[in-house]
Amino acid sequence: MAPPLPDKYRSPSIPLYVGRGDPDDHLEMYIGHMLLHGYGEAVAATMDITDREALMGALSSMKKITPFKRELNRKPPSSYKEFLARAQGYINAEEADANDPEHRSNKNKGTEQGSTPAKQDGKKHRGEGSGDKQPAATSNAPEAKKPRQEENCKPPLFQRYDFYHELTVGVEEVFNQVGRENLLRRPEPMRTDPSRRNQKKFCRFHGDVGHHTNDCADLKDEIERVIREGKLQEFKAERRPRNDGHGGDSRRSQKDYAHEARGVYQERLWSVSAVKTPRYSSTDVAFNEDDASGVHFPHNDALVVEAMIGNHTVCRILVDNGSSVDLLYSDCLEKIGIQKEQLEKTSRPLYGFTGDSVIPQGTIRLPITAREKPQQTTTMASFVVIKGGSQYNAVIGRPTLQALRAIISVYHQKVKFPTPNGVGEMKSNQYEARVAYSDALRGYD
C-alpha cells in the first residue's frame, strides 16, 4: 500500500514533464523539492504521474541504439505498462541466450541478437521494405570487424633479420645523426623491472637504463629496416667477403663458418691442401726446462712482449690467444705517426667477456715483425684500432698467432714460432706484465 499523505499536503509547483530535456533532471528536481519541504522519499513516490508522461520519459531516456529500441521504433508501445512488459521480455530473452553456448559462439562471430543477416546473393527477404533498417545494421558488422582484423595483421614494431648490412659507423652514431629526422620509429618501453637493470648503462634510443645504445637490438633492427627501404645509404659499408677468419657479421654466416670446421680434425690427418702445407716442415717447436731459465717463480703473469709494428719498436704488447682480433690502441697509433684518416671505417663492435661492447675507430693493416735476429719473421696484421692504451699498446690475438704458427707457454714466459733459420722466440717481460696489471687494477680502486 502507498503511504498516507500528510495533513495539509500540497503538491509541488513543478511543471509536468512534456518530453523535453533529460527526464532524470526533472525527477531529481521533484525529489529535491519534496525533501526540502520535509516529505520522505516514500511520499514522493506517490506523486501522480500520468501513463503518457511515464512512457515518454522512458522512451526519451533510451539514448543508445539497441535491438530493443529499434523494435520500439518499428512498433511503438501504446502504454507504459506495455513498455515494461516488452522490456521484461527482452531481458528474459537475453538472459536465456547468455546461458546458451551456441549463442555465445555466434556472438563472438559478430552476429547480433534481433538482427537478420542478409543473404550473400544480395537479394531481399520476403516482407522486407526499403525502410527496414535491419539489413543496414547487419551490413555495418563487417566494417566493425575491420579494425580488429587490421590489428591482428599488424606486423611487430621491430623485425628481426637474418643478416644486417655493415655500417661505416656504430649504431649510436647513426642515431645521433638521424635521430631528429623522424626516420626511426620510437621503441616500446622496456618491460623489465627497472630496479633489476644495470643503472650504469643508458640507452638513448629507449631513453632508459639497462644497456648501452650501441648494444640496443631494437635500434639495430630499426636502422636495418630504414636501410632496406633505400634510406641511410651513406652509412652502408661495402660488404666484405665472409671468409675473413671470423665468419662475417651475421649470425647465419657465423654458424656456417663454424660448420666448416666440422670434421676437419679427422680429415686433416690425410687430406691437407697445398695452401695449408707448412713452409718449415722440418722445424720442430718444443719447450723444456732450459726455456724457464731467468723466469721469476712463482708467477701467473701474462705474456707481454716487444715487437716491431710498421717501422717502430713497440713494447707492452699483450699476447692473448683468447682475442679473436689484433688490437692497436689509439694512443700507440699516434706515437708511431699514423693519422686516423688512414683508418678504414668499421661498425663491427668488439665484445668483452662481460658482454660490454666497444665500437672501433677503424682498422689498418700493418706489418708486424717477431724477432730476435736471425730467427725472425714478418706477417701482415689487420689491427682493429680502439680508444685508450693506458695499460697496453697493442694486443696480439689469434689471427697473428695463427699467421706466425706460434706456440705460447705461460709457464716458460715465451712465444715460439718457426722461421727459415730455425725456431724464433719472443720472451715476455715480467716486469712490464706486472706493472700493466697493477695499472689496470688501479682503475677500479
C-alpha positions in Angstrom: 0.0 0.0 0.0 1.0 3.5 -0.6 1.8 5.5 2.5 -0.8 8.1 3.6 -0.3 11.7 2.6 0.4 14.0 5.5 -2.1 16.7 6.6 -2.0 19.9 4.7 -0.1 18.3 1.9 0.4 20.5 -1.1 1.7 19.3 -4.5 5.0 20.9 -5.6 4.7 23.7 -8.1 6.8 22.0 -10.8 5.6 21.9 -14.4 4.7 18.5 -15.8 7.3 16.7 -17.9 6.4 17.0 -21.6 9.2 15.0 -23.1 11.7 17.9 -23.5 15.0 17.8 -21.6 16.5 15.0 -19.5 13.8 13.1 -17.5 16.4 12.3 -14.8 16.9 16.0 -14.2 13.1 16.5 -13.9 12.9 13.6 -11.4 15.8 15.0 -9.3 14.1 18.4 -9.2 10.9 16.8 -7.9 12.5 14.7 -5.2 14.7 17.6 -4.0 11.6 19.8 -3.7 9.8 17.1 -1.7 12.7 16.5 0.7 13.1 20.3 1.1 9.6 20.5 2.5 10.1 17.6 4.8 8.3 14.9 2.8 10.1 11.5 2.7 11.0 9.6 -0.5 8.1 7.2 0.1 5.7 10.1 0.0 7.4 11.5 -3.1 6.9 8.2 -4.9 3.1 8.6 -4.5 3.1 11.6 -6.8 0.7 11.1 -9.6 2.4 10.7 -12.9 0.3 10.0 -15.9 0.8 6.9 -18.1 1.7 9.1 -21.1 4.3 11.0 -19.1 5.9 7.8 -17.8 6.1 6.3 -21.3 7.6 9.5 -22.8 10.2 9.7 -20.0 11.2 6.0 -20.5 11.4 6.3 -24.3 13.4 9.5 -24.2 15.9 8.0 -21.7 16.8 5.3 -24.2 19.7 7.1 -26.0 21.7 4.1 -27.1 20.6 2.3 -30.3 19.8 -1.3 -29.3 17.7 -4.1 -30.9 15.0 -3.3 -28.3 14.9 0.4 -29.2 14.8 -0.4 -32.9 11.8 -2.7 -32.2 10.1 0.1 -30.3 10.7 2.5 -33.2 9.1 0.0 -35.5 6.1 -0.7 -33.3 5.8 1.9 -30.5 4.1 0.8 -27.3 0.6 2.2 -26.6 1.1 2.4 -22.8 3.8 2.4 -20.1 2.6 -1.0 -18.9 3.1 -2.4 -22.4 6.6 -0.9 -22.5 7.5 -2.6 -19.2 6.1 -5.9 -20.4 8.1 -5.8 -23.7 11.2 -4.7 -21.9 10.9 -7.6 -19.5 10.5 -10.0 -22.4 13.8 -8.7 -24.0 15.5 -9.1 -20.6 14.4 -12.7 -20.3 15.5 -13.5 -23.8 19.0 -12.0 -23.3 19.4 -14.0 -20.0 18.3 -17.2 -21.8 20.7 -16.6 -24.7 23.6 -15.8 -22.3 23.3 -19.4 -21.0 23.2 -20.8 -24.5 26.7 -21.9 -25.7 25.6 -21.7 -29.4 24.5 -18.1 -28.9 27.9 -17.2 -27.3 29.8 -18.7 -30.3 27.6 -16.7 -32.7 28.1 -13.6 -30.7 31.9 -14.0 -31.0 31.5 -14.1 -34.7 29.8 -10.8 -34.8 26.2 -11.8 -35.0 23.8 -9.6 -33.0 20.5 -10.7 -31.5 17.5 -9.2 -33.1 19.2 -8.5 -36.5 18.5 -10.6 -39.6 21.7 -11.4 -41.6 21.4 -10.6 -45.3 21.9 -13.3 -47.9 25.2 -13.5 -49.8 23.5 -13.1 -53.1 22.3 -9.6 -52.1 18.5 -10.4 -52.6 16.0 -9.1 -50.2 14.0 -11.3 -47.9 10.3 -11.5 -48.4 8.5 -8.8 -46.5 11.5 -6.5 -46.2 10.8 -3.0 -47.3 13.1 -0.2 -48.3 12.5 1.4 -44.9 13.6 -1.6 -42.8 16.9 -0.7 -41.0 17.9 -4.2 -40.0 19.9 -5.1 -43.1 21.7 -1.8 -42.8 22.7 -2.6 -39.3 23.9 -6.1 -40.4 25.9 -4.7 -43.3 27.8 -2.5 -40.9 29.0 -5.5 -38.9 32.0 -6.3 -41.3 33.1 -2.7 -41.0 33.1 -3.0 -37.3 35.3 -6.1 -37.6 37.9 -4.4 -39.8 39.9 -2.6 -37.1 40.3 -5.8 -35.2 41.4 -7.7 -38.3 43.9 -5.0 -39.2 45.2 -5.1 -35.7 45.7 -8.8 -35.8 47.5 -8.5 -39.2 49.7 -5.6 -38.0 53.4 -6.7 -38.0 55.6 -6.4 -34.9 57.1 -3.0 -34.3 60.7 -4.2 -34.7 61.5 -7.1 -37.0 64.5 -9.4 -36.6 66.6 -10.0 -39.7 68.7 -12.9 -40.9 71.6 -10.6 -41.8 72.4 -7.0 -41.3 74.2 -4.6 -43.5 77.6 -3.5 -42.2 77.7 0.2 -41.2 80.5 2.6 -41.6 79.9 3.8 -38.0 78.3 2.4 -34.9 74.5 2.4 -34.4 74.8 5.0 -31.7 76.5 7.4 -34.1 73.8 6.7 -36.7 71.2 7.5 -34.0 73.0 10.7 -33.1 72.9 11.9 -36.7 69.4 10.9 -37.8 67.5 10.7 -34.5 65.8 14.1 -35.2 64.8 13.3 -38.8 61.8 11.1 -37.8 63.2 8.2 -39.8 63.4 5.9 -36.8 60.2 4.8 -35.0 60.1 5.1 -31.3 60.5 1.9 -29.4 58.1 0.4 -26.9 59.0 1.0 -23.2 61.2 -1.7 -21.6 59.1 -4.3 -19.8 61.7 -5.5 -17.3 61.9 -4.2 -13.7 64.0 -1.0 -13.7 65.4 -1.9 -10.3 67.0 -5.0 -11.7 68.7 -3.4 -14.7 72.2 -2.1 -14.8 71.8 1.5 -13.7 75.2 2.4 -15.2 74.2 1.6 -18.7 71.9 4.0 -20.6 70.2 3.6 -24.0 69.4 6.9 -25.7 67.0 5.1 -28.1 64.8 3.9 -25.3 65.6 6.8 -23.0 66.1 4.3 -20.2 68.7 2.4 -18.3 69.6 -1.3 -18.8 72.0 -1.4 -21.8 74.2 0.9 -23.9 72.9 2.4 -27.0 75.5 0.5 -29.1 74.1 -2.7 -27.7 70.4 -1.9 -28.4 69.0 -4.7 -30.6 65.8 -2.6 -31.3 67.9 0.3 -32.7 69.9 -2.1 -34.8 66.7 -3.6 -36.3 65.2 -0.2 -36.9 68.3 1.0 -38.7 68.3 -2.1 -40.8 64.7 -1.6 -41.8 65.4 2.0 -42.9 68.4 0.9 -44.9 66.3 -1.8 -46.7 63.8 1.0 -47.6 66.6 2.7 -49.5 67.4 5.4 -46.9 70.6 6.0 -44.8 72.7 4.6 -47.6 75.5 6.9 -46.6 76.0 4.7 -43.5 76.0 1.5 -45.5 79.5 -0.1 -45.9 80.6 -2.4 -48.7 80.0 -6.0 -47.7 83.3 -7.8 -47.1 84.0 -11.4 -48.0 82.5 -13.8 -45.5 85.6 -15.9 -45.1 87.7 -13.3 -43.2 88.7 -15.5 -40.4 85.8 -14.6 -38.2 82.8 -15.8 -40.2 81.3 -12.5 -41.1 78.8 -10.2 -39.2 75.5 -12.1 -39.3 74.6 -15.0 -37.1 73.9 -17.1 -40.1 77.3 -16.6 -41.6 79.0 -17.3 -38.3 77.1 -20.5 -38.0 78.2 -21.5 -41.5 81.7 -20.6 -40.6 81.5 -22.9 -37.5 80.1 -25.8 -39.5 83.0 -25.5 -41.9 85.3 -26.8 -39.2 83.1 -29.9 -38.5 85.1 -33.0 -39.3 88.2 -31.1 -40.2 90.1 -32.6 -37.3 89.7 -36.1 -38.8 90.1 -35.0 -42.4 93.3 -33.0 -41.9 95.2 -36.2 -40.9 95.1 -37.4 -44.5 93.7 -34.5 -46.6 95.9 -31.4 -46.4 95.6 -28.8 -49.1 98.7 -27.2 -50.6 97.8 -23.8 -49.0 98.0 -25.3 -45.6 101.2 -27.2 -46.1 103.8 -25.9 -43.6 106.7 -23.9 -45.0 109.1 -25.3 -42.4 108.1 -28.9 -42.3 111.4 -30.0 -40.7 111.2 -27.4 -37.9 110.1 -28.7 -34.5 108.9 -26.3 -31.9 109.3 -27.5 -28.3 109.8 -26.3 -24.7 111.9 -27.7 -22.0 113.1 -26.6 -18.6 116.0 -24.6 -20.1 113.4 -22.2 -21.5 112.3 -21.4 -18.0 115.8 -20.0 -17.2 115.5 -16.4 -15.9 111.8 -16.7 -15.2 110.8 -15.3 -11.8 108.8 -18.0 -9.9 106.2 -18.4 -8.6 104.1 -16.4 -11.1 100.9 -16.3 -13.1 102.0 -13.4 -15.2 100.5 -12.6 -18.7 102.7 -12.7 -21.8 103.8 -9.2 -22.5 106.3 -8.9 -25.4 108.1 -6.5 -27.6 107.8 -6.5 -31.5 108.2 -4.2 -34.4 104.9 -2.8 -35.8 105.4 -0.9 -39.0 108.8 0.8 -38.6 108.6 1.3 -34.9 109.5 -0.9 -31.9 106.5 -1.3 -29.7 106.7 -2.6 -26.1 103.9 -3.7 -23.8 102.2 -5.9 -26.3 99.8 -8.4 -24.7 99.7 -11.9 -26.2 96.2 -13.1 -25.9 95.0 -16.3 -27.6 91.5 -15.5 -26.2 91.2 -12.5 -28.5 89.7 -13.0 -31.9 91.3 -9.8 -33.3 94.6 -8.0 -33.2 94.2 -4.7 -31.3 96.1 -1.4 -31.6 95.3 1.3 -29.1 94.8 4.9 -30.4 97.5 6.3 -28.1 100.1 4.0 -29.7 98.8 4.8 -33.2 99.5 8.5 -32.6 103.0 7.7 -31.2 104.0 5.8 -34.3 102.9 8.7 -36.5 99.8 7.2 -38.2 96.9 9.6 -38.8 93.4 8.5 -38.0 92.4 9.5 -41.6 94.3 6.4 -42.8 91.9 4.1 -40.9 89.3 2.1 -42.7 85.9 2.6 -41.1 84.1 -0.4 -39.5 81.0 -0.8 -37.4 81.6 -4.3 -36.1 81.6 -4.0 -32.3 84.0 -5.7 -30.1 82.6 -7.6 -27.1 84.3 -8.4 -23.8 83.6 -11.5 -21.6 81.2 -9.3 -19.6 79.1 -8.6 -22.7 80.1 -4.9 -22.9 80.8 -3.7 -26.4 83.1 -1.1 -27.9 82.8 0.4 -31.4 86.3 0.6 -33.0 87.7 3.7 -34.5 88.7 1.8 -37.6 91.1 -0.9 -38.9 94.5 -0.7 -40.5 96.9 -3.3 -42.0 100.5 -3.0 -40.8 103.5 -5.4 -40.8 104.5 -6.9 -37.6 107.9 -8.5 -37.1 108.6 -11.0 -34.3 112.3 -11.1 -33.6 115.2 -11.7 -32.4 117.6 -11.9 -35.4 118.4 -14.1 -37.2 115.3 -16.2 -36.2 112.7 -13.5 -37.1 109.5 -13.5 -39.2 107.2 -10.8 -40.5 103.5 -11.0 -41.3 100.8 -8.5 -42.2 98.3 -8.0 -39.4 94.9 -6.3 -39.6 94.8 -4.2 -36.4 91.5 -3.0 -35.0 92.1 0.4 -33.5 90.2 1.3 -30.3 90.4 4.2 -28.0 92.7 4.0 -25.0 96.0 2.5 -24.2 96.9 3.1 -20.6 97.9 -0.4 -19.8 99.0 -1.9 -23.2 99.9 -0.6 -26.6 98.7 -3.5 -28.6 97.2 -7.0 -28.3 98.3 -9.9 -30.5 95.3 -12.1 -30.9 94.6 -15.4 -32.7 94.9 -14.0 -36.2 98.6 -13.1 -35.9 99.4 -16.1 -33.7 98.0 -18.3 -36.4 99.8 -16.5 -39.1 103.1 -16.9 -37.2 102.2 -20.5 -36.4 103.2 -19.5 -32.9 103.1 -21.6 -29.7 102.8 -19.9 -26.4 103.8 -21.0 -22.9 102.8 -19.1 -19.9 104.9 -21.2 -17.7 108.1 -20.6 -19.7 107.0 -16.9 -20.4 107.8 -17.4 -24.1 106.3 -17.4 -27.6 108.0 -19.7 -30.1 107.4 -19.9 -33.9 109.2 -21.5 -36.8 111.4 -19.4 -39.2 113.5 -20.3 -42.2 116.5 -20.1 -39.9 115.2 -22.2 -37.1 112.8 -21.6 -34.2 112.3 -18.0 -33.3 111.1 -16.8 -29.9 109.8 -13.7 -28.1 110.4 -13.5 -24.4 107.9 -12.0 -22.0 108.9 -9.1 -19.8 107.6 -10.0 -16.4 108.2 -6.5 -15.0 106.1 -4.9 -17.7 103.4 -7.5 -17.3 103.1 -6.9 -13.5 103.2 -3.1 -13.9 100.4 -3.2 -16.5 98.4 -5.5 -14.3 98.8 -3.1 -11.4 97.8 -0.1 -13.6 94.7 -2.0 -14.6 93.7 -2.7 -11.0 94.2 0.9 -10.1 91.4 2.0 -12.4 88.9 0.0 -10.2 90.0 1.4 -6.8 
